Amino acid sequence: MKISARNQIAGKIVAIQPGATTSHISLELPGGVVMMASITNEAVADLGLKIGQQATALVKASDVMIGVE
C-alpha cells in the first residue's frame, strides 16, 4: 500500500483505553516518547490492535498549532 503521509513513526502499542465510541492508543516510540492517537473502537477491532504489537503512526496535518499563556 502506498500512502501520501510522509510522517510515519514506528513504535509499539503500550496502552489501549476504550471509550464509548473512540479509543486512545498509546504508541511508545524509540527513545521512550509516547504518542497518543484517538481512533474509533471499530477501527481498533478491524485492525486487531493489541498491547505489545508493533504499529506505525501516520501523521498528515495541514496545521499544527501551539499556544502559550
Backbone bond lengths (Angstrom), bond angles and torsions (degrees), N, CA, C in turn:
res aa  C-N    CA-C-N  psi(-1)  N-CA   C-N-CA  omega(-1)  CA-C   N-CA-C  phi
1 M - - - 1.440 - - 1.527 108.63 -
2 K 1.317 116.51 135.05 1.458 122.27 173.41 1.513 108.16 -106.01
3 I 1.331 115.88 138.66 1.463 120.62 177.26 1.526 108.63 -133.50
4 S 1.319 115.92 155.65 1.460 120.29 -176.03 1.522 113.47 -83.27
5 A 1.333 117.96 -17.60 1.466 120.18 -178.76 1.518 109.71 -67.44
6 R 1.321 116.62 120.81 1.459 121.21 -178.92 1.524 111.75 -88.70
7 N 1.309 117.43 -20.76 1.460 121.81 -179.85 1.526 108.49 -88.30
8 Q 1.321 116.03 92.04 1.453 122.85 -179.35 1.523 107.89 -116.88
9 I 1.332 116.60 119.37 1.456 121.28 -173.11 1.529 108.36 -123.98
10 A 1.333 115.95 113.81 1.463 121.06 -178.01 1.522 110.56 -85.03
11 G 1.327 115.47 145.71 1.456 121.04 178.33 1.514 110.82 -166.13
12 K 1.340 115.05 -165.21 1.453 121.75 -178.61 1.524 109.17 -124.19
13 I 1.317 117.43 134.36 1.462 121.86 177.86 1.522 108.71 -70.20
14 V 1.338 116.27 122.16 1.463 120.86 -179.30 1.521 112.76 -112.03
15 A 1.331 117.89 -13.68 1.464 120.55 177.32 1.516 109.71 -159.37
16 I 1.329 114.55 146.05 1.467 122.54 172.96 1.522 106.31 -133.32
17 Q 1.333 116.35 115.50 1.457 121.19 -179.02 1.523 108.80 -113.16
18 P 1.339 117.51 98.68 1.457 120.07 -178.67 1.529 111.97 -73.61
19 G 1.326 115.05 144.07 1.455 121.72 174.22 1.519 108.95 -120.65
20 A 1.315 116.68 -164.30 1.462 120.91 -177.97 1.530 111.99 -62.50
21 T 1.326 116.90 -42.80 1.472 120.23 -178.90 1.519 113.45 -128.91
22 T 1.343 116.45 -22.69 1.462 120.05 -178.85 1.525 110.24 -127.68
23 S 1.318 114.92 157.37 1.464 121.66 176.44 1.516 108.80 -117.84
24 H 1.326 115.73 147.57 1.459 122.09 175.03 1.525 107.09 -100.70
25 I 1.317 115.46 120.92 1.452 122.35 -177.92 1.527 108.31 -106.07
26 S 1.342 116.75 126.68 1.463 121.71 176.24 1.513 108.07 -101.72
27 L 1.320 116.02 121.91 1.451 123.05 -178.67 1.526 108.01 -114.53
28 E 1.337 116.60 115.37 1.463 120.92 179.07 1.521 108.96 -84.45
29 L 1.320 115.68 123.30 1.459 122.65 -178.22 1.527 109.68 -93.52
30 P 1.326 117.31 163.46 1.462 119.14 174.74 1.528 109.80 -54.71
31 G 1.318 117.22 137.11 1.459 120.86 -177.47 1.517 112.61 94.89
32 G 1.344 117.18 -6.77 1.459 120.88 175.37 1.510 116.84 93.09
33 V 1.311 119.09 -4.33 1.464 121.19 177.60 1.524 108.56 -69.02
34 V 1.337 116.41 138.42 1.462 120.87 179.61 1.526 109.26 -109.47
35 M 1.322 115.67 127.18 1.468 123.06 177.88 1.529 107.33 -107.05
36 M 1.326 116.74 140.58 1.462 121.04 -179.27 1.520 110.13 -111.95
37 A 1.319 114.57 144.89 1.461 121.10 174.97 1.523 108.33 -134.92
38 S 1.317 116.62 144.34 1.466 122.18 174.06 1.514 107.47 -110.21
39 I 1.335 116.05 119.81 1.459 121.26 178.57 1.521 108.53 -134.03
40 T 1.313 116.55 162.08 1.458 119.35 -178.47 1.525 110.84 -66.79
41 N 1.324 115.73 153.01 1.461 120.75 175.79 1.524 110.12 -60.63
42 E 1.322 116.23 -35.02 1.463 120.75 178.15 1.531 110.49 -61.84
43 A 1.343 117.54 -40.77 1.461 121.24 178.98 1.523 110.83 -65.60
44 V 1.334 117.44 -38.93 1.467 121.01 177.06 1.524 109.88 -58.54
45 A 1.335 115.94 -45.96 1.468 120.85 -179.89 1.526 111.22 -66.88
46 D 1.330 116.92 -45.71 1.468 120.98 -178.55 1.531 111.88 -60.93
47 L 1.348 116.40 -38.11 1.462 121.33 -179.28 1.529 112.41 -83.04
48 G 1.331 116.17 -12.68 1.458 120.20 -178.69 1.524 112.64 64.52
49 L 1.340 116.81 37.82 1.459 120.55 -175.78 1.519 111.34 -66.37
50 K 1.336 114.95 137.94 1.461 122.81 -179.99 1.525 109.25 -140.31
51 I 1.318 116.68 148.60 1.458 121.20 175.15 1.532 108.38 -61.94
52 G 1.319 116.57 137.11 1.452 122.93 -179.09 1.521 113.56 93.75
53 Q 1.331 116.10 -12.43 1.462 121.62 -178.93 1.528 110.81 -75.69
54 Q 1.328 116.58 141.96 1.460 121.49 172.74 1.530 107.94 -75.31
55 A 1.325 116.25 139.56 1.463 121.53 179.93 1.521 108.64 -150.19
56 T 1.310 116.01 165.46 1.462 121.80 178.96 1.520 109.63 -124.09
57 A 1.327 116.10 128.18 1.457 121.69 173.55 1.525 107.08 -85.44
58 L 1.316 116.20 131.22 1.457 122.34 177.87 1.527 107.06 -113.33
59 V 1.326 116.31 121.57 1.459 120.54 -175.10 1.512 108.87 -115.73
60 K 1.318 115.62 120.59 1.462 121.50 175.23 1.523 106.47 -136.41
61 A 1.296 116.23 109.08 1.456 120.49 -177.10 1.526 109.74 -139.07
62 S 1.291 115.29 141.05 1.463 118.57 176.86 1.515 110.99 -87.66
63 D 1.322 117.80 -19.11 1.464 121.74 -179.14 1.518 110.90 -137.72
64 V 1.306 116.17 142.14 1.450 122.47 168.55 1.513 105.66 -127.41
65 M 1.328 117.04 123.03 1.460 121.17 -177.31 1.510 110.76 -112.97
66 I 1.336 115.81 144.02 1.445 122.81 176.65 1.509 107.02 -132.11
67 G 1.330 116.77 135.43 1.456 120.86 178.96 1.519 110.80 -128.46
68 V 1.311 116.25 148.01 1.472 121.70 176.32 1.512 108.69 -138.46
69 E 1.309 114.77 161.26 1.475 119.89 175.94 1.499 109.76 -117.10
